Amino acid sequence: MQPYLQLKLSLELFKKAPRTLDATESARLGEVVSRQARMEAAILASPEALGVVVPEATLATRLEEIRQRYQSREEFLADMGQNGLSEPELEQAVARDLRIEAVLERVSAQAPSPSDVDAEIYYRLHPQAFNRPEMRRIQHILITFDNEAQKQKATELLEALRPKLKTEQDFGAAALKHSQCPTAMEQGLIGTVKTGQLFPELDPLAFSLTEGEVSPPLESPVGMHLLRCAAILAGETLDFPEVRERIIALLLEQRRQNCQRAWIKALLKH
């Protein structure tokens, strides 16, 4: 079990195998493995674990998911060997993992379901979570430059283009002809964005444009731009009935996690 636990936690913590860790990372991994092993042993020794059995089909599915991460069976076995695991040991460790998950699921199922009143209280206390900000559908034409002369030439071209771009189709045709961004193939469409998603140099003006308006030339770290506001999607506050089920699901998951944490904490005190 220990090699598997080391491998699993090493990948979770450091995104790499235990054998590739430096001394500091190895020491940290050792602490986490020791704590996790103690917790898992307590879970499996608890009264709640009695009678918990992992179906063979569930185990087979999980093992197949692991094998599918490799190009071939040979690669799979070689990697297991490098991490100190045989195939039977892996199967035993995965079965143990699944049993622990089943015990925790049994414990969390004891959490009470949130009511509509609970959900509405949460809705009233967290209004910012249900505000949909104003968004803009933005097109752009980008011309890059490497020096001041090229920058001046790009600016002059964009200034000359600007009064000619009366419609979305006009802008799209100009983007296809002049823009050096891959979005040129999509009429220069960046997408639907909210405040803060564009370069800081572009964002304020993009969100001051009226629908259909084209900006003057603007500089960003990647070049000179013309922006066009293709559409404005007004901000709104979602009504409680629209988000009721989502809130109930969120509160239930929070209660389930809290139930698990409290149970494990009490378990480890013994």
Order of alpha helices (4+ residues) and beta strands (2+ residues): alpha-alpha-alpha-alpha-alpha-alpha-beta-beta-alpha-alpha-beta-alpha-beta-beta-beta-alpha
